[in-house]
């Protein structure tokens, strides 16, 4: 099955990533990693005959550091994996340091990249070096009480987190391997085991973010290929979504029925000639893939357990 995605209205970002559907507010959230921006926008009617919605006016929170991903919090607000810290961001744009892993003191600058909550509400978040130094990254787990545990190390560019509908499998991509791997996942303890290959995206490109549908199919953004590829639970190719931007960074199911596939792309690193050939690079795209996504699990925090620390107010502004 071959599908084509349409661009959405918001202006392109540099490293647009991490789409998350907020069902309670009927909004899509996403980040522009290196700019430190967290955007949100509602679905609105599209002025064409495609039958697809568009994204409306944005509201943006600007942080003082790169932000790899955000997750919804059960207590309200957001949890941001930003630089090498976890921040709570409230609805007014105020950010509070919540927790941080102990990163190696080896002179290599790192930042968080992809992050998502498991079915029990624990956040998995991976790091990478700014220059993608091989083996400089780590996959961490943040528990609701603020405990940070190393789950997998070393990795290079931590990406592609998603769980099977029963919560017993985790799909994960260390992008330079050109492979999505699958782990057995213990839903009670969060323990991972029995890592094995699931899908290979070479030679077209590298796997980036991914999403899982209710049938257990895995929708993988393929960086460099201008595609999202969907794989059946047995690893067989199910569908290809074509995107008119080569650097496809992530995807997520959205909308009241979770039947829309939102696809993010990036302009970062493209030459002037490439940008001229890809005017939509950095935009968000949308399609209806004939599949339904899984509900987003929020971070299972308890406000009574949040540690007290300094709070910084960040810029909250609206834009088109």
C-alpha positions as CSV (number, residue, x, y, z in Angstrom):
1,X,0.0,0.0,0.0
2,X,1.3,3.4,-1.0
3,X,0.1,6.7,0.5
4,X,1.0,10.4,0.1
5,X,1.0,12.9,3.0
6,X,0.0,16.6,2.6
7,X,1.8,19.5,4.3
8,X,0.2,21.4,7.2
9,X,0.0,25.1,7.6
10,X,2.6,25.9,10.4
11,X,5.8,27.3,9.1
12,X,8.8,24.9,8.8
13,X,11.0,24.3,11.8
14,X,14.7,23.5,11.7
15,X,14.6,20.1,13.5
16,X,10.9,19.4,13.9
17,X,10.3,16.3,16.0
18,X,8.4,14.5,18.7
19,X,4.7,14.8,17.7
20,X,2.3,13.9,20.6
21,X,-1.5,14.0,20.5
22,X,-3.2,15.6,23.5
23,X,-6.7,14.1,23.5
24,X,-7.9,16.1,26.5
25,X,-7.2,19.4,24.7
26,X,-7.7,18.2,21.1
27,X,-4.2,19.5,20.2
28,X,-1.0,18.3,18.7
29,X,2.3,19.0,20.4
30,X,5.7,18.9,18.8
31,X,9.2,20.3,19.3
32,X,11.9,22.1,17.3
33,X,14.8,20.4,19.0
34,X,17.8,22.8,18.5
35,X,15.7,25.9,18.9
36,X,14.4,24.7,22.2
37,X,10.7,25.3,21.2
38,X,7.6,23.3,22.2
39,X,4.6,24.0,19.9
40,X,1.0,23.1,20.2
41,X,-1.9,23.6,17.7
42,X,-5.4,22.4,17.2
43,X,-6.8,20.5,14.2
44,X,-8.8,22.7,12.0
45,X,-10.6,22.4,8.6
46,X,-8.5,22.3,5.5
47,X,-9.4,24.5,2.5
48,X,-9.3,21.8,-0.1
49,X,-11.1,18.6,-1.1
50,X,-8.6,16.2,0.5
51,X,-10.9,15.3,3.4
52,X,-8.0,15.8,5.8
53,X,-7.7,18.4,8.6
54,X,-4.9,21.0,8.9
55,X,-3.2,22.5,11.9
56,X,-4.3,25.9,13.2
57,X,-2.5,28.7,14.9
58,X,0.4,27.7,17.1
59,X,1.1,28.4,20.7
60,X,4.8,28.1,21.6
61,X,6.8,27.7,24.8
62,X,10.5,28.7,24.4
63,X,13.0,27.0,26.7
64,X,16.6,28.0,27.3
65,X,18.0,24.7,26.0
66,X,17.5,22.1,23.3
67,X,14.4,20.0,23.9
68,X,14.4,16.5,22.5
69,X,10.8,15.5,23.3
70,X,7.8,16.2,25.6
71,X,5.4,13.9,27.3
72,X,2.0,14.6,28.9
73,X,1.8,14.4,32.7
74,X,-1.0,12.7,34.6
75,X,-1.0,15.7,37.0
76,X,-1.3,18.2,34.2
77,X,1.3,20.1,32.2
78,X,4.2,18.5,30.3
79,X,7.5,16.7,31.0
80,X,10.3,17.8,28.7
81,X,13.5,15.9,28.0
82,X,15.7,19.0,27.5
83,X,19.5,19.1,27.2
84,X,20.4,16.5,29.8
85,X,17.6,17.3,32.3
86,X,13.9,16.5,32.8
87,X,11.8,19.6,33.2
88,X,8.2,20.0,34.2
89,X,6.5,22.6,32.1
90,X,3.1,24.0,33.3
91,X,0.4,25.5,31.2
92,X,1.8,29.0,31.7
93,X,5.2,28.1,30.4
94,X,7.0,27.8,33.7
95,X,9.6,25.1,33.8
96,X,10.9,23.3,36.9
97,X,13.9,21.0,37.1
98,X,12.6,17.6,38.0
99,X,15.4,15.1,37.6
100,X,18.6,14.4,35.6
101,X,20.7,11.4,34.8
102,X,24.4,11.3,35.7
103,X,26.0,11.8,32.2
104,X,29.7,10.8,31.6
105,X,32.2,13.6,32.4
106,X,34.3,13.0,29.3
107,X,34.0,16.4,27.5
108,X,31.5,15.2,25.0
109,X,28.4,17.5,24.9
110,X,25.2,15.5,24.9
111,X,21.5,16.1,24.7
112,X,18.2,14.1,25.0
113,X,16.7,13.0,21.7
114,X,13.5,10.9,21.5
115,X,11.4,10.1,24.7
116,X,8.1,8.4,25.3
117,X,6.1,6.9,28.2
118,X,5.7,3.1,28.5
119,X,2.2,1.7,29.2
120,X,2.7,2.1,33.0
121,X,3.6,5.8,32.7
122,X,7.4,5.5,33.1
123,X,9.4,7.8,30.7
124,X,12.1,6.2,28.5
125,X,14.4,8.9,27.1
126,X,17.7,8.5,25.1
127,X,20.6,10.7,24.7
128,X,23.1,11.4,21.9
129,X,26.2,13.4,21.4
130,X,25.7,16.7,19.5
131,X,28.2,15.5,16.9
132,X,26.7,11.9,16.9
133,X,29.9,10.4,18.4
134,X,29.5,6.6,18.2
135,X,28.5,5.0,21.5
136,X,28.1,8.3,23.4
137,X,24.4,7.9,24.0
138,X,22.4,6.1,26.7
139,X,18.7,5.1,27.0
140,X,17.4,6.0,30.5
141,X,14.1,5.3,32.3
142,X,12.6,8.0,34.5
143,X,10.2,6.7,37.2
144,X,7.4,8.8,38.6
145,X,9.3,9.3,41.9
146,X,12.2,10.9,40.0
147,X,14.5,7.9,40.0
148,X,16.6,7.7,36.8
149,X,17.9,4.2,35.7
150,X,20.2,3.3,32.8
151,X,18.3,0.9,30.5
152,X,20.7,0.5,27.5
153,X,24.2,1.7,26.9
154,X,26.1,2.5,24.7
155,X,24.0,3.8,21.9
156,X,24.7,6.4,19.2
157,X,21.5,8.2,18.3
158,X,18.7,7.0,20.5
159,X,15.3,7.0,18.7
160,X,12.2,5.1,17.8
161,X,10.3,4.2,21.0
162,X,6.9,2.4,20.8
163,X,5.2,-0.5,22.5
164,X,3.0,-3.3,21.2
165,X,-0.8,-3.1,22.0
166,X,-0.3,-5.6,24.9
167,X,2.7,-3.7,26.3
168,X,4.9,-6.8,26.1
169,X,7.2,-5.6,23.2
170,X,9.3,-2.5,22.9
171,X,10.4,-1.3,19.5
172,X,13.6,0.8,19.5
173,X,16.0,2.3,17.0
174,X,19.6,3.3,17.4
175,X,19.5,5.2,14.1
176,X,23.0,4.5,12.6
177,X,22.4,0.8,12.8
178,X,19.7,1.2,10.0
179,X,17.6,-1.2,12.0
180,X,14.6,-1.2,14.3
181,X,15.0,-3.7,17.1
182,X,12.4,-5.3,19.3
183,X,12.8,-6.2,23.0
184,X,10.6,-8.3,25.3
185,X,9.2,-5.8,27.8
186,X,7.9,-6.6,31.3
187,X,4.9,-4.3,31.8
188,X,5.2,-4.5,35.6
189,X,8.9,-3.8,36.1
190,X,9.8,-2.2,32.8
191,X,12.7,-4.6,32.3
192,X,13.9,-5.2,28.8
193,X,15.3,-8.5,27.5
194,X,15.8,-10.6,24.4
195,X,16.8,-7.8,21.9
196,X,16.5,-8.9,18.3
197,X,16.3,-7.3,14.9
198,X,12.8,-6.4,13.7
199,X,13.1,-4.3,10.5
200,X,16.0,-3.0,8.3
201,X,15.6,0.4,6.6
202,X,18.8,0.3,4.6
203,X,19.8,1.4,2.0
204,X,17.0,4.0,1.8
205,X,17.8,5.7,5.1
206,X,17.9,5.5,8.9
207,X,15.0,4.8,11.3
208,X,14.0,7.7,13.4
209,X,10.8,8.1,15.4
210,X,8.0,5.6,15.2
211,X,4.4,4.8,16.2
212,X,2.5,1.6,16.8
213,X,-1.2,1.0,15.7
214,X,-3.9,-1.1,17.3
215,X,-3.1,-4.0,15.0
216,X,0.5,-4.0,16.2
217,X,2.0,-2.5,13.0
218,X,5.0,-0.3,13.5
219,X,5.1,3.0,11.5
220,X,8.7,4.1,11.2
221,X,10.0,7.5,10.0
222,X,12.9,6.9,7.7
223,X,15.4,9.7,7.8
224,X,16.9,10.4,4.3
225,X,14.2,8.4,2.4
226,X,11.3,10.8,2.4
227,X,9.1,8.0,3.8
228,X,7.3,6.5,6.6
229,X,7.3,2.7,6.4
230,X,4.8,0.5,8.2
231,X,5.8,-3.0,9.2
232,X,3.5,-5.8,10.2
233,X,4.1,-7.5,13.6
234,X,6.2,-10.2,11.8
235,X,8.4,-7.5,10.2
236,X,6.9,-7.7,6.7
237,X,6.5,-4.3,4.9
238,X,2.8,-3.3,5.1
239,X,2.7,0.3,3.7
240,X,4.8,3.2,2.5
241,X,3.9,6.8,3.0
242,X,5.7,9.2,0.7
243,X,6.7,12.7,2.1
244,X,8.1,15.5,-0.1
245,X,10.9,16.1,2.3
246,X,13.8,13.7,2.7
247,X,14.6,14.1,6.4
248,X,11.5,12.4,8.0
249,X,12.0,12.6,11.7
250,X,9.0,11.1,13.5
251,X,5.3,10.2,13.3
252,X,2.3,9.8,15.6
253,X,-1.4,9.0,15.5
254,X,-3.7,11.9,16.2
255,X,-7.2,13.2,16.0
256,X,-10.4,12.3,18.0
257,X,-10.4,8.8,16.5
258,X,-6.5,8.4,16.3
259,X,-6.9,7.7,12.6
260,X,-4.6,10.5,11.4
261,X,-0.9,10.0,10.9
262,X,1.1,13.1,11.7
263,X,4.6,13.2,10.2
264,X,7.4,15.6,11.2
265,X,10.4,16.5,9.0
266,X,13.6,18.5,9.4
267,X,15.5,21.1,7.4
268,X,18.6,20.8,9.6
269,X,21.8,20.1,7.7
270,X,20.4,20.5,4.2
271,X,22.3,22.6,1.7
272,X,20.9,25.7,0.0
273,X,20.3,23.6,-3.1
274,X,18.6,20.8,-1.2
275,X,16.3,23.4,0.6
276,X,15.4,24.8,-2.8
277,X,14.5,21.4,-4.0
278,X,12.6,20.6,-0.8
279,X,10.6,23.8,0.1
280,X,8.5,21.8,2.6
281,X,11.5,20.5,4.6
282,X,10.9,21.1,8.3
283,X,7.1,21.1,7.9
284,X,4.5,18.8,9.5
285,X,2.6,16.5,7.1
286,X,-0.7,14.5,7.5
287,X,-2.4,11.5,6.0
288,X,-5.2,9.0,6.8
289,X,-3.4,5.7,6.7
290,X,-6.3,3.3,7.3
291,X,-5.0,2.4,10.7
292,X,-5.8,3.5,14.3
293,X,-3.2,4.5,16.8
294,X,-2.9,3.6,20.5
295,X,-3.8,6.2,23.1
296,X,-1.0,8.2,24.6
297,X,0.1,7.2,28.1
298,X,1.0,10.1,30.3
299,X,3.8,10.3,32.7
300,X,2.4,8.8,35.9
301,X,3.5,11.5,38.3
302,X,2.1,12.3,41.7
303,X,2.3,16.1,42.5
304,X,2.9,15.3,46.1
305,X,6.2,13.6,45.2
306,X,7.5,16.4,43.0
307,X,10.8,17.7,44.5
308,X,11.0,21.4,45.3
309,X,13.5,23.3,43.3
310,X,14.0,26.6,41.5
311,X,11.4,27.6,38.8
312,X,12.1,29.6,35.7
313,X,9.4,31.3,33.6
314,X,9.8,30.8,29.9
315,X,8.3,32.7,27.0
316,X,4.8,31.6,26.0
317,X,3.7,33.1,22.8
318,X,1.3,32.5,19.9
319,X,2.3,32.4,16.2
320,X,0.9,31.2,12.9
